Amino acid sequence: MVKNLNYKISLLITILLFIIAGTIYFIKNKQYSCDTFLYRANHYFLNENFLQSARYYRKLISMGFVDEKVYINTSNSLIKLGDYKRAKKYLKEALKNNPSSEIYYLLGYTYYAKSQISLLQEYSEEAIKYLKKSIELDTKNKSSYRLIGQIYEQLKKFEHARTWYRKALFEDIENPSEFYGFIAYTYFEESRLDDAMKYYRRAIDYNKNYISAYCSMGEIYKIKNDFDNSEKYYQQVIEINSDYVLPYYKIGNIYYEKQDYQQAINWYQKALKIENNNSIINYYTGMSYKKLNMLAEAIKYLKIAAYCGNDDAVKELRTILETF
């Protein structure tokens, strides 16, 4: 009887030891698997292999790995892949664990991206709803203000867009110049050029190197046929960044419109030193030579433009070659 009892006790202890060893092995193995999957997921995410990163992040979540960054990166990967339905699913799961401004922003962005495909206003409305919640949790979330404004711009509700850009400015966010630029752009879209210029100037006051604002001022002055001031602003862009091709091309266009074709060519040539295969710049260089009746040079540049896919250059070449 005693012998039988000892046997049972020994067997029970052996079973318990196996269970304990198995549990320890399972826990260690699970942790090892989680660490491995997390390493691979992060590696693929950083290298923009979003198909693989989504796969490993989703595996982690299925193993019970609860981490806000994993949910965020999973959703970002799915957004990059255009899988907005699953992205929304994981973001909403993340909200249950820890609602944050970033998650609400991503949900808003997901609905916004969906609206670009479906063109349904209801998705835009959902996007705005989540973006507003993002701002409630972080009043300095620049991305949320920007995206709400962008949505209203696309809906042609420019006053609504300006309201949100101004709210961002009231929060004294970092680098306010870009929001002054956003406000200026809404006025430009409404052809309220003087108001647009007012806000572009404010943007420049806050950031003397705000290239976009200088270019926009140059464009507005060109629309107003004030070519001198237009060129002045483009020249300022060149002073800030001499490798930026746009101002050279734009100044060339000013002289092209003034029918000073030799000066236009001089500026186009400067632009082509930066982007020698630019189809538009080659086209206008060729057209300038054509205006000067230098047809051999015109053909040279129009051919480059045509090879780069400029259909207008193809038509001009046919016209010239018929008479050349």
C-alpha positions as CSV (number, residue, x, y, z in Angstrom):
1,M,0.0,0.0,0.0
2,V,2.8,2.4,1.0
3,K,4.8,1.3,-2.1
4,N,1.8,2.1,-4.3
5,L,1.4,5.5,-2.7
6,N,5.0,6.4,-3.2
7,Y,4.7,5.4,-6.8
8,K,1.7,7.7,-7.3
9,I,3.5,10.6,-5.6
10,S,6.6,10.0,-7.7
11,L,4.5,9.9,-10.9
12,L,2.7,13.1,-9.9
13,I,5.9,14.9,-9.2
14,T,7.3,13.7,-12.6
15,I,4.2,15.0,-14.4
16,L,4.4,18.3,-12.6
17,L,8.1,18.7,-13.6
18,F,7.2,18.0,-17.2
19,I,4.4,20.6,-17.1
20,I,6.7,23.2,-15.5
21,A,9.5,22.5,-18.0
22,G,7.0,22.6,-20.9
23,T,5.6,25.9,-19.6
24,I,9.0,27.4,-19.3
25,Y,10.0,26.2,-22.7
26,F,6.7,27.5,-24.2
27,I,7.2,30.9,-22.6
28,K,10.8,31.2,-23.7
29,N,10.1,30.0,-27.2
30,K,7.1,32.3,-27.5
31,Q,9.3,35.3,-26.4
32,Y,12.0,34.2,-28.8
33,S,9.4,34.0,-31.6
34,C,8.0,37.4,-30.7
35,D,11.4,39.0,-30.7
36,T,12.3,37.3,-34.0
37,F,9.0,38.4,-35.7
38,L,9.4,42.0,-34.3
39,Y,12.9,42.2,-35.6
40,R,11.9,41.0,-39.1
41,A,8.7,43.2,-39.1
42,N,10.7,46.3,-38.2
43,H,13.4,45.5,-40.7
44,Y,11.0,45.1,-43.6
45,F,9.1,48.2,-42.5
46,L,12.2,50.4,-42.5
47,N,13.1,49.0,-45.9
48,E,9.6,49.8,-47.2
49,N,8.8,46.1,-47.9
50,F,5.3,46.7,-46.6
51,L,3.9,43.4,-47.8
52,Q,6.3,41.5,-45.6
53,S,6.2,43.9,-42.7
54,A,2.4,43.7,-42.6
55,R,2.7,39.9,-42.5
56,Y,5.0,39.8,-39.5
57,Y,3.2,42.5,-37.6
58,R,-0.1,40.7,-38.0
59,K,1.5,37.5,-36.8
60,L,2.7,39.3,-33.7
61,I,-0.8,40.6,-33.0
62,S,-2.3,37.1,-33.5
63,M,0.2,35.9,-30.8
64,G,-1.2,38.4,-28.4
65,F,1.6,41.0,-28.7
66,V,-0.2,44.2,-27.6
67,D,1.9,47.2,-28.5
68,E,0.6,50.5,-29.9
69,K,3.6,50.9,-32.3
70,V,3.0,47.4,-33.7
71,Y,-0.6,48.3,-34.4
72,I,0.4,51.7,-35.9
73,N,3.1,50.1,-38.1
74,T,0.7,47.3,-39.2
75,S,-1.8,49.9,-40.3
76,N,0.8,52.1,-42.0
77,S,2.0,49.0,-43.9
78,L,-1.6,48.2,-45.0
79,I,-2.2,51.8,-46.0
80,K,0.8,51.8,-48.2
81,L,-0.5,48.6,-49.8
82,G,-3.9,50.2,-50.3
83,D,-5.6,47.8,-47.9
84,Y,-7.7,50.4,-46.1
85,K,-10.3,48.0,-44.8
86,R,-7.8,46.0,-42.7
87,A,-5.9,49.1,-41.7
88,K,-9.1,50.5,-40.2
89,K,-9.7,47.2,-38.4
90,Y,-6.3,47.3,-36.7
91,L,-6.5,51.0,-35.8
92,K,-9.9,50.5,-34.2
93,E,-8.5,47.6,-32.2
94,A,-5.6,49.8,-31.1
95,L,-8.1,52.5,-29.9
96,K,-9.6,50.0,-27.5
97,N,-6.2,49.5,-25.8
98,N,-4.9,53.1,-25.8
99,P,-6.6,55.9,-27.8
100,S,-4.0,58.3,-29.0
101,S,-3.8,61.3,-31.2
102,E,-1.6,59.4,-33.7
103,I,-4.1,56.5,-34.0
104,Y,-7.0,58.9,-34.6
105,Y,-4.9,60.7,-37.2
106,L,-4.2,57.5,-39.0
107,L,-7.9,56.5,-38.9
108,G,-8.7,59.9,-40.4
109,Y,-6.0,59.5,-43.1
110,T,-7.3,56.0,-43.9
111,Y,-10.8,57.4,-44.6
112,Y,-9.3,60.3,-46.5
113,A,-7.4,57.9,-48.7
114,K,-10.5,55.8,-49.3
115,S,-12.4,59.0,-50.3
116,Q,-9.8,59.6,-53.0
117,I,-10.7,56.3,-54.6
118,S,-14.5,56.1,-54.1
119,L,-15.1,59.9,-54.3
120,L,-17.9,59.5,-51.7
121,Q,-18.3,62.5,-49.4
122,E,-19.2,60.3,-46.5
123,Y,-15.6,59.1,-46.3
124,S,-14.4,62.7,-46.1
125,E,-16.8,63.3,-43.3
126,E,-15.6,60.3,-41.4
127,A,-12.0,61.4,-41.9
128,I,-12.8,64.8,-40.5
129,K,-14.5,63.3,-37.5
130,Y,-11.4,61.2,-36.5
131,L,-9.0,64.1,-37.3
132,K,-10.9,66.3,-34.9
133,K,-10.6,63.7,-32.2
134,S,-6.9,63.6,-32.9
135,I,-6.7,67.3,-32.3
136,E,-8.7,67.0,-29.1
137,L,-5.9,64.8,-27.7
138,D,-3.1,66.8,-29.1
139,T,-3.9,70.4,-30.0
140,K,-0.5,70.8,-31.7
141,N,-0.9,67.9,-34.1
142,K,0.0,69.7,-37.3
143,S,-0.8,66.7,-39.6
144,S,-4.4,66.7,-38.5
145,Y,-5.0,70.4,-39.1
146,R,-3.3,70.1,-42.5
147,L,-5.3,67.1,-43.6
148,I,-8.7,68.6,-42.5
149,G,-7.8,71.7,-44.5
150,Q,-6.8,69.6,-47.5
151,I,-10.1,67.8,-47.4
152,Y,-12.1,71.0,-47.3
153,E,-9.9,72.3,-50.2
154,Q,-10.9,69.3,-52.3
155,L,-14.5,69.9,-51.4
156,K,-14.0,73.5,-52.6
157,K,-14.9,74.7,-49.1
158,F,-12.0,77.1,-48.9
159,E,-13.3,79.2,-45.9
160,H,-13.6,76.0,-43.9
161,A,-10.1,75.1,-44.8
162,R,-8.8,78.5,-43.7
163,T,-10.7,78.1,-40.4
164,W,-8.6,75.0,-39.6
165,Y,-5.4,76.5,-40.8
166,R,-6.0,79.5,-38.5
167,K,-6.8,77.2,-35.6
168,A,-3.4,75.6,-36.1
169,L,-1.8,79.1,-36.0
170,F,-3.7,80.0,-32.8
171,E,-2.0,76.9,-31.1
172,D,1.4,78.5,-31.7
173,I,2.6,75.4,-33.6
174,E,6.1,75.0,-34.8
175,N,6.9,76.5,-38.2
176,P,3.8,78.6,-38.7
177,S,5.0,79.7,-42.2
178,E,3.6,76.6,-43.9
179,F,0.1,77.3,-42.5
180,Y,0.3,80.9,-43.8
181,G,1.2,79.4,-47.1
182,F,-1.8,77.0,-46.9
183,I,-4.1,80.0,-46.3
184,A,-2.5,81.9,-49.2
185,Y,-3.1,78.9,-51.5
186,T,-6.8,78.8,-50.7
187,Y,-7.1,82.5,-51.7
188,F,-5.1,81.8,-54.8
189,E,-7.6,79.0,-55.7
190,E,-10.4,81.5,-55.4
191,S,-8.5,84.0,-57.6
192,R,-8.2,86.4,-54.7
193,L,-4.7,87.2,-55.6
194,D,-4.1,90.2,-53.3
195,D,-5.2,88.2,-50.3
196,A,-3.0,85.3,-51.4
197,M,0.0,87.7,-51.7
198,K,-0.7,89.0,-48.2
199,Y,-0.4,85.6,-46.6
200,Y,2.5,84.5,-48.8
201,R,4.4,87.5,-47.5
202,R,3.6,86.5,-43.9
203,A,4.9,83.1,-44.7
204,I,8.1,84.5,-45.9
205,D,8.4,86.8,-42.9
206,Y,8.4,83.7,-40.7
207,N,10.7,81.7,-43.0
208,K,13.1,83.6,-45.2
209,N,13.9,80.4,-47.0
210,Y,10.4,79.3,-47.8
211,I,10.9,78.5,-51.5
212,S,7.3,77.6,-52.2
213,A,6.1,81.0,-51.1
214,Y,8.6,82.8,-53.3
215,C,7.6,80.7,-56.3
216,S,3.9,81.4,-55.7
217,M,4.6,85.1,-55.4
218,G,6.5,85.0,-58.7
219,E,3.5,83.2,-60.3
220,I,1.0,85.7,-59.0
221,Y,3.1,88.7,-60.3
222,K,3.3,86.9,-63.7
223,I,-0.5,86.5,-63.8
224,K,-0.7,90.3,-63.0
225,N,1.8,90.9,-65.9
226,D,4.2,92.4,-63.5
227,F,7.2,90.6,-65.0
228,D,9.9,92.6,-63.2
229,N,8.5,91.6,-59.7
230,S,7.9,88.1,-60.9
231,E,11.5,87.7,-62.0
232,K,12.7,89.3,-58.7
233,Y,10.9,86.6,-56.6
234,Y,12.3,83.8,-58.8
235,Q,15.8,85.2,-58.5
236,Q,15.4,85.1,-54.7
237,V,14.6,81.3,-55.0
238,I,17.9,80.9,-57.0
239,E,19.8,82.7,-54.2
240,I,18.3,80.2,-51.7
241,N,18.9,77.1,-53.8
242,S,20.8,77.5,-57.0
243,D,20.2,73.8,-58.0
244,Y,16.4,74.2,-58.0
245,V,15.3,74.0,-61.7
246,L,11.9,75.7,-61.5
247,P,12.9,79.4,-61.2
248,Y,15.3,79.2,-64.2
249,Y,12.4,77.7,-66.3
250,K,9.9,80.3,-65.0
251,I,12.2,83.2,-65.7
252,G,12.7,81.8,-69.2
253,N,8.9,81.8,-69.6
254,I,8.7,85.4,-68.6
255,Y,11.1,86.4,-71.4
256,Y,9.3,84.0,-73.8
257,E,6.1,85.8,-73.1
258,K,7.9,89.2,-73.6
259,Q,9.1,87.7,-77.0
260,D,12.7,88.2,-75.9
261,Y,13.5,84.7,-77.2
262,Q,17.3,84.9,-76.9
263,Q,17.0,85.8,-73.2
264,A,14.5,83.0,-72.8
265,I,17.0,80.6,-74.3
266,N,19.7,81.8,-71.9
267,W,17.5,80.9,-68.9
268,Y,16.3,77.6,-70.4
269,Q,19.9,76.6,-70.9
270,K,20.6,77.2,-67.3
271,A,17.6,75.1,-66.4
272,L,18.8,72.3,-68.7
273,K,22.2,72.2,-67.0
274,I,20.2,70.9,-64.0
275,E,17.7,68.7,-65.8
276,N,18.9,68.1,-69.3
277,N,16.1,65.7,-70.2
278,N,13.2,67.8,-69.0
279,S,10.6,67.6,-71.8
280,I,8.9,70.9,-71.1
281,I,12.1,72.9,-70.9
282,N,13.5,71.3,-74.0
283,Y,10.2,72.0,-75.8
284,Y,10.3,75.7,-75.0
285,T,14.0,76.0,-75.8
286,G,13.2,74.5,-79.2
287,M,10.2,76.8,-79.7
288,S,12.4,79.8,-78.8
289,Y,14.9,78.8,-81.5
290,K,12.0,78.3,-83.9
291,K,10.8,81.9,-83.2
292,L,14.3,83.1,-84.0
293,N,14.1,81.1,-87.2
294,M,17.1,78.9,-86.1
295,L,15.4,75.7,-87.2
296,A,18.4,73.3,-86.9
297,E,18.7,74.2,-83.2
298,A,14.9,74.1,-82.8
299,I,14.8,70.5,-84.2
300,K,17.6,69.5,-81.9
301,Y,15.7,70.4,-78.7
302,L,12.3,69.5,-80.0
303,K,13.6,66.0,-80.7
304,I,14.8,65.6,-77.1
305,A,11.4,66.8,-75.9
306,A,9.7,64.4,-78.2
307,Y,11.8,61.5,-77.0
308,C,10.9,62.4,-73.4
309,G,7.2,62.1,-74.3
310,N,6.1,65.7,-75.1
311,D,3.3,65.4,-77.7
312,D,3.4,69.1,-78.6
313,A,7.1,68.7,-79.6
314,V,6.1,65.8,-81.9
315,K,3.5,68.1,-83.7
316,E,6.0,70.9,-84.0
317,L,8.7,68.6,-85.4
318,R,6.3,67.4,-88.1
319,T,5.4,70.9,-89.0
320,I,9.1,72.0,-89.2
321,L,10.3,69.0,-91.1
322,E,7.6,69.4,-93.7
323,T,9.2,72.8,-94.7
324,F,12.8,72.4,-93.6
